[in-house]
Amino acid sequence: MARLGDEVSNKQVIFRDYVQGYPKESDMYLTTGTIKLEVLEGSKAVLVKNLYLSCDPRMQFFMRQGETPNGYKFKPGSPVFGYGVAKVLDSGHPEFTTGDLVWGITGWEEYSLITETESLIKITHTDVPLSYYTGILGMPGMTVYAGFYEVAAPKKGEYVFVSAASGAVGQLLGQFAKLTGCYVVGSAGSKEKVDLLKNELGFDEAFNYKEEHDLNAALKRYFPEGIDVYFEHVGGKMLDAVLLNMRHNGRIAACGMISQYNIDEPEGIKNLMHIGFKWIRMQGYTHHNYYHLYPKFLDVVLPYIREKKIVDTAAQRDRRGSSFVTAYTSSHKQLQQHTDVPLSYHTGHLGMPGMAAFVGFYEVSSPKKGEYVFVSAASGAVIQLVGQFAKLSGCYVVGSAGSREKVNLVKNKFGFDDAFNYKEEDDPDAALKRPHLSLPIEVLFRSLEIWILQSLCFLFVITYFPEGIDIYFENVGGKTLDAVLPNMRLHGRIAVCGMISQYNLEQPEA
Ligand SMILES: NC(=O)c1ccc[n+]([C@@H]2O[C@H](COP(=O)([O-])OP(=O)(O)OC[C@H]3O[C@@H](n4cnc5c(N)ncnc54)[C@H](OP(=O)(O)O)[C@@H]3O)[C@@H](O)[C@H]2O)c1
């Protein structure tokens, strides 16, 4: 376990360069640097170990050149930053001491030396999930509190519409409105989200805006008497349709307009005159202006959470769907007591893939010392572990992977006895001429192309296992499985973990 003063490795998500349009995963990359675990004498910085990180819509603005909200901007070559929860390891700041839990702006890395400490807030209530401080008890929660109580102030019996309703902000607004006695409808972009709103979060109604050709008609269906309060998160066509359906003295709390963030030319709004016709008040706001209310906010929200009157599903799951983001927002996965290992391991060795490897190895196939083990997709999260388990058990282990880098990784880093790139064969001709091609497997060949590929797989297998295979950890299926089968030894075991080569085919291979 790392101690203060140690120099330790620090996995980081680095911002590559400024972007235009929609951000992509390739705009960031992963690297491992080092950090000395100490705050220098005289500095007011705080050194933290990051526990939870959140990926929020506003971060896409920080990836652009030009003006950004609150002046934040990522620096090319430096770690991405955003809201997170962290544990203080060392502090030169009078308000924070070692062992404190804090939330605020931190880096997308394992350890951060935070010099701009203004956003850090000490966590004093730890009887609720810590991840809530990236959601209901953090920036999104504060945004909701400001929008709900300070800007729109819905009253009992009023008609409330929330767009992007399943998002971190929208789902809390809907629940606040229900607790106040309002009629609440939300819009979201999938059936699952609509079900979540209606069945788990207590919205009176919800609809999938992507399935509505006429948003005006959809709103009339759900609000025959009109809308008193609209919590605006998307802008564009939705805002135009809402304006037509607002009631007199209606309020629009303009929190965000996510549909407009990445388009070259923002859409125009045609129905703004309804603001005048119906005496509508539309007000923009940002959480930044309301942190003086944070203690009051906690007084309101904590009892709701403890009494389970309000839940935060966004802080418990990844809400963006990018695998890169998912891996580094371990935020949305509850962290157990073992924080002396890299946090990201909870999405790998110590998480679901580790469990799959453990079960496949020890419970399903139980390799014994000296046995011959073949693993496909060998550099993947599950199988790199299986191979290492097998080596620790004294087996001979060979893996297949899809690039030279992965083959090197498997051989040099994970200690496999051998590995090969199943996509490459220097001499396909020679492979085709091999005498073993007359084995029964040949009858399955359907075309020359498949025949070539299949014979390559076959060649690999018999080249690496002249005495046959005792155990095959199956992850790819198709031609590789076909090639493995005739090479299995008596009493061989195949642990079928997955068949990834078949997942996206219209017709699985026979
Ligand atoms: N003013 C502030 O201080 C403040 C603070 C936090 C957030 N915000 C704003 O509040 C909004 C929601 O934030 P959040 O944290 O709740 O976000 P979130 O949890 O990331 O959810 C955002 C949701 O927006 C929906 N969306 C994305 N693109 C869309 C489009 N083109 N049209 C319609 N819906 C779209 C998606 O859901 P669907 O599948 O339903 O489309 C997405 O899941 C954003 O506009 C954000 O910028 C403002």
PDBQT file of the ligand as one rigid body, heavy atoms in Angstrom, charges set to zero:
ROOT
HETATM    1  N1  LIG A 601     -27.388  25.192 -15.472  1.00  0.00    +0.000 N 
HETATM    2  C1  LIG A 601     -26.652  24.345 -14.786  1.00  0.00    +0.000 C 
HETATM    3  O1  LIG A 601     -26.049  24.707 -13.790  1.00  0.00    +0.000 OA
HETATM    4  C2  LIG A 601     -26.592  22.912 -15.249  1.00  0.00    +0.000 A 
HETATM    5  C3  LIG A 601     -26.003  21.922 -14.439  1.00  0.00    +0.000 A 
HETATM    6  C4  LIG A 601     -26.044  20.591 -14.851  1.00  0.00    +0.000 A 
HETATM    7  C5  LIG A 601     -26.633  20.277 -16.085  1.00  0.00    +0.000 A 
HETATM    8  N2  LIG A 601     -27.146  21.283 -16.850  1.00  0.00    +0.000 N 
HETATM    9  C6  LIG A 601     -27.809  20.973 -18.133  1.00  0.00    +0.000 C 
HETATM   10  O2  LIG A 601     -28.949  20.161 -17.840  1.00  0.00    +0.000 OA
HETATM   11  C7  LIG A 601     -29.161  19.248 -18.896  1.00  0.00    +0.000 C 
HETATM   12  C8  LIG A 601     -29.190  17.824 -18.329  1.00  0.00    +0.000 C 
HETATM   13  O3  LIG A 601     -27.950  17.545 -17.665  1.00  0.00    +0.000 OA
HETATM   14  P1  LIG A 601     -27.739  16.129 -16.926  1.00  0.00    +0.000 P 
HETATM   15  O4  LIG A 601     -26.555  16.226 -16.026  1.00  0.00    +0.000 OA
HETATM   16  O5  LIG A 601     -29.022  15.674 -16.402  1.00  0.00    +0.000 OA
HETATM   17  O6  LIG A 601     -27.333  15.248 -18.166  1.00  0.00    +0.000 OA
HETATM   18  P2  LIG A 601     -27.258  13.674 -18.349  1.00  0.00    +0.000 P 
HETATM   19  O7  LIG A 601     -27.521  12.940 -17.108  1.00  0.00    +0.000 OA
HETATM   20  O8  LIG A 601     -25.992  13.455 -19.077  1.00  0.00    +0.000 OA
HETATM   21  O9  LIG A 601     -28.451  13.410 -19.343  1.00  0.00    +0.000 OA
HETATM   22  C9  LIG A 601     -28.474  14.073 -20.559  1.00  0.00    +0.000 C 
HETATM   23  C10 LIG A 601     -29.552  13.456 -21.403  1.00  0.00    +0.000 C 
HETATM   24  O10 LIG A 601     -29.912  14.404 -22.401  1.00  0.00    +0.000 OA
HETATM   25  C11 LIG A 601     -30.544  13.717 -23.444  1.00  0.00    +0.000 C 
HETATM   26  N3  LIG A 601     -30.123  14.248 -24.738  1.00  0.00    +0.000 N 
HETATM   27  C12 LIG A 601     -28.896  14.212 -25.284  1.00  0.00    +0.000 A 
HETATM   28  N4  LIG A 601     -28.915  14.781 -26.509  1.00  0.00    +0.000 NA
HETATM   29  C13 LIG A 601     -30.194  15.163 -26.728  1.00  0.00    +0.000 A 
HETATM   30  C14 LIG A 601     -30.859  15.784 -27.828  1.00  0.00    +0.000 A 
HETATM   31  N5  LIG A 601     -30.202  16.124 -28.944  1.00  0.00    +0.000 N 
HETATM   32  N6  LIG A 601     -32.186  16.037 -27.715  1.00  0.00    +0.000 NA
HETATM   33  C15 LIG A 601     -32.855  15.697 -26.598  1.00  0.00    +0.000 A 
HETATM   34  N7  LIG A 601     -32.270  15.095 -25.519  1.00  0.00    +0.000 NA
HETATM   35  C16 LIG A 601     -30.959  14.834 -25.603  1.00  0.00    +0.000 A 
HETATM   36  C17 LIG A 601     -30.122  12.249 -23.353  1.00  0.00    +0.000 C 
HETATM   37  O11 LIG A 601     -31.245  11.478 -22.916  1.00  0.00    +0.000 OA
HETATM   38  P3  LIG A 601     -32.331  10.928 -23.947  1.00  0.00    +0.000 P 
HETATM   39  O12 LIG A 601     -31.991   9.513 -24.244  1.00  0.00    +0.000 OA
HETATM   40  O13 LIG A 601     -33.577  11.070 -23.177  1.00  0.00    +0.000 OA
HETATM   41  O14 LIG A 601     -32.283  11.776 -25.177  1.00  0.00    +0.000 OA
HETATM   42  C18 LIG A 601     -29.098  12.255 -22.216  1.00  0.00    +0.000 C 
HETATM   43  O15 LIG A 601     -29.092  11.078 -21.460  1.00  0.00    +0.000 OA
HETATM   44  C19 LIG A 601     -28.088  19.501 -19.917  1.00  0.00    +0.000 C 
HETATM   45  O16 LIG A 601     -28.578  20.400 -20.886  1.00  0.00    +0.000 OA
HETATM   46  C20 LIG A 601     -26.987  20.161 -19.108  1.00  0.00    +0.000 C 
HETATM   47  O17 LIG A 601     -26.163  20.970 -19.913  1.00  0.00    +0.000 OA
HETATM   48  C21 LIG A 601     -27.133  22.569 -16.470  1.00  0.00    +0.000 A 
ENDROOT
TORSDOF 0
